[in-house]
Structures are given as structure tokens and as C-alpha cells.
Amino acid sequence: MSEVAIDSDITVRTLLAAAGLTPSEAEIASLVDAYPRHKAGIESLYAIPETRYESPALIFNPTPVFADWSE
Amino acid sequence: MAKDLPVTVADAAAMLRAGELSSVELTSALIARADLIDPKTGTYVARFDDYALAKAEQADKDFANGVDKGPYQGVPIGMKDILAVAHGPTTANSLVLDPAWGEGRQGPVVNRLEAAGAVITGKLTTSEFAMGDPDPTKPFAIPYNPWDLTRSPGGSSAGTGNGIASGLFLAGIGTDTGGSIRIPAAWNGITGLMPTFGRVPKSGCAPLGYSLDHIGPMARTARDCAAMLGIIAGYHPSDESCVDRPVDDYVGALTGDLTGVRIGVERAHHFPLDSDPALAGCFDTALAQLSALGAELIEVTLPRYDEVNAALNVMMAAEALAYHHGDMQARWFDYYALTRSNVALGAMASAADYVQAARVRRLAQRELVDVFATVDLVAGPTSSIGAPTSDEVSGPASSEIWWTKCFTEYWDAVGNPALVVPMGFTDRGLPLSLQLAARPFEEALALKAGAAYQTLTDWHLRVPPIITELLAAA
């Protein structure tokens, strides 16, 4: 197994275990296979200099309205 | 039977008011049609035949008493089975959803449609929790495409899409987090609208992505979608993401004239090398028709396209995993195979990655302001292909199809509204689709363009040959 493959295998298994998820070995293999591309997508998000001082599209409302959706 | 029944909501509304057809007659006919066709299309999870007939009867009484609630009164519609409806169960096409969650209650979208007199015929097949592609090992119907029953109707609003295309009801509700209204609309040859994020309250709907979910209309025409949006849009306090803003007159905006409308043409990210051979020609013809209606065409490029899609995938998986975490730990194999693999990706990113993805979305919104300073709409194909086979979307390659051959995620990530309308067929006879995205809260303009385009074309009215044959033989 290549170094990247070993790294992906260890990383995916560790992350799944940390999340308490128990996929089959076949499913783990599929996730390991997909991981480099997924990781590359994540890394691409940090490769945009213009995001350095950008605010995230996340808003915390200090005065939320609590209402039942079925009423 | 087929030629006597209305094909669109507008047609039905006219016939009901002219006394040419009652809601009970229409609903009864569509129930009979569902008996014939649903076993082949896998449209319904649950049918509400008696309930629908009771609602239809009430609609007819209201008409007789001079009570007119609007264009959807007495019109049979379908409801995607991740929205709770008080009358019947909600499953999200899953063994996992707690039945008690939606039992005996329904949210603002359903309430508004029923208050408008719509006849809900039942709950419609969806990808599991709007995410997992069909799994034959699970006890739910597999949905099929009425244009070719070996092919996928798309998802996740599969039943809404194939049900409208098959004529089982005249409109319906879908939801869209990465394309789940627009892809089934595209692959079934009908019209669908993803409204602006926060335009329609999404409470009472099982979530997939809290920052990405949209509820919206699907129907044969942009006009019918406009009428439905006018009913379901508007603030509701139960959905914190819902924006308190006046609802436009979407039907009133459908003037048919696109003079002065600037349409950005986005080719850079919409024509991969393996696009269907008919795609470019259909797209160029559609653009020419929009130009003939008065629109000005301007070439544009969407900013940060790949990164925005990557951001959506990070946030959607994380938000889904947060919702499903406990159930996925305890009931992993009760989930569909592709739901498991999709949601598990939520564990493959850090909290910082999630925040960074949110920053990329914000940057893209900022840069889109410059794009929409030069154009009013952005046009591109919805997908580069006609519907893939059911085997292709059930296997490990399905993600590749959604990511590389469908062009819907970008607009979910930035929150803009996007309308899709049929624009022709592949050589195999599979529908192709045009997507028109607008500025936030300018659904009226997208609908206006789509409706105008549909005055020059009839793609949206085509009936799958299989359906015509089945109805003729009945």
C-alpha cells in the first residue's frame, strides 16, 4: 500500500471510530478510496486567499423565536 | 381518459370553474390512473385515496357556494415523504425515522396548501432522508423514470418528479439541498423551482442540511410553479431561517415579455467532455428562443464554482451527520447503503473545515454580486445528460454522476433561486433541461423567463410514450 493509501486508511478508520460509526470493511474501503478526493476538496477551501478575512455564512441569533411548526 | 383530463394546474383550474369537470371526478380519475401506473413508476409511499376524495368533495362544495380559494382549489397534488402530513405517516423512505416525529401534525407548507384547497393525494417516494439513492434491500418502492422504466427519475424528489410526468397528480412539493427538486424535474421533463433560501418555511420537514434545505414547487409549467409558490412562500416563526419579507405576485409577473432582461450564459462549468451530444444544440436553441422574447444574452463565468461545490459537500455531510449521529451509531445497517456512505463523509471533516466552507460560501455570494450587476439571470443546462440508468445511480459511481453531470449544487450553496424547465430531448428520447438562476428573492423574474419560454415550446407538455400506451390499453 502506498504512503498516501496507508495515510487515508488510518485517517478514515480513526475518524469513523471517533464518530462511533461502524461500517463494513467494504464500506470502509470505499470511504478510504474516496477520501483523497474529499480531502483535496477540503484543502481547496483553504487555498483561496480572499477568504482570509471573510465572515462565515453562519449567523447566531441572540433573540430567537420559539414556535411549534405544527400550530 | 387521458385526453379529457387537464394536464396543468391552470387547465384544471379553468375546467373546475367552467363546470367541465369536478374535483371529485378529477381526483377519482387520477386515483384510477395511479392504480395502473404507480406499480411501474414507484411514485407513492402512501396513498390517501379516501382523504383526497373527501377534500375534493369539499372543494366542489366550496365552488358551488361561491368560495374560491385560488388556482389550487380542488387540484390533486403530491407531497414528498419527508414533509409531515397529519393525515398519514411520514417515513422519509427510511426504517429509521421515528414515526412519532410527524404523527398527527403538519407544518406551514402543508397547512397553506390545504387552506388553499389543494387535494393531497398521498406521500411520495424520496431518496432516504433526501440523500440516499434507492436501495433494493429496503422495503420501499424503487422509483423509475416514465420516459424509460430502466432509468432513474432522479432524486431526491423522485416521486414528485415521476408522478407529475406520469399524470398521477398535477403538481407537487419537492425539497432541494443539492439539486433534489431540479434534477428530478430535469430528468422527468417537467418544471421545478428551488426558491431563495428562507423564502419558504422548511419547518415540518425532516432536515438534510440545515443551511441548505429548500422546499419548492414542481409542476408541468412555470406558471403552475408560480401559483404554488404564491401559496407556500412567506414567513413562519417556526423556521428561524425563514425571511420576513413580502411575498411577490409571482403569477402577475408572467408577462411573456423579456425585453430588457439580461441573461448570463454560463458554459465554462456546464459542458463536460462526456455531455450528451444533443445538449449543446438544445441549449443554444433555448437561448435563441429567449433572445427572440427580448432577452439580451451575455457570456458569464460563475466564481469559485468547484470550491463552492466542495463547500456544500462539507457542510451538507456535517449537518446530516449531526442529525443522524445517534441513529447511525445504533442502526447503521438500517440506513440505505448510499445514505450511510454520504453521511459518513460528515466525519471526514473538522469543525474548522465546516467554518471555512461557510466562509467560501460567503465569498462566493460577495463575488456573485458583481456577476448579477451585469446580468439578471444566469442560464445553463441543469444536467449534461439525460436520466442515467437505475443501476448507475444505485452503485458506487452515483456520486460521480451527481457531482460531475448535474449543475445544481452551486445555487443551493449561495442561496439564490433557480428554476428548471424542459428544453428538448436526447437521441434516446430522454428529457434535457434548462436552468435559470436569479438574484435572491427574484423568483418572479426566473418564473417570468421560464413561462415566456414555455409560450414558444411544448417540451413541458410532452407525455412519456409509455404512459400514453398504458392509458390507451386501460
Interface residues (C-beta under 8 A of the other chain):
Chain A: V12 L15 L16 A18 A19 G20 L21 T22 P23 E27 S30 L31 A34 Y35 H38 K39 G41 I42 S44 L45 Y46 I48 E50 T51 E54 S55 P56 A57 L58 N61 P64 V65 A67 D68 W69 S70 E71
Chain B: A84 A86 R105 Q106 G107 P108 P201 S203 G204 S211 H236 P237 S238 D239 E240 R304 D306 E307 N309 A310 A311 N313 V314 L321 H325 M328 Q329 W332 A337 R340 S341 A344 L345 G346 A347 M348 A349 D353 V355 Q356 A357 A358 R359 V360 R361 R362 L363 Q365 R366 P396 S399
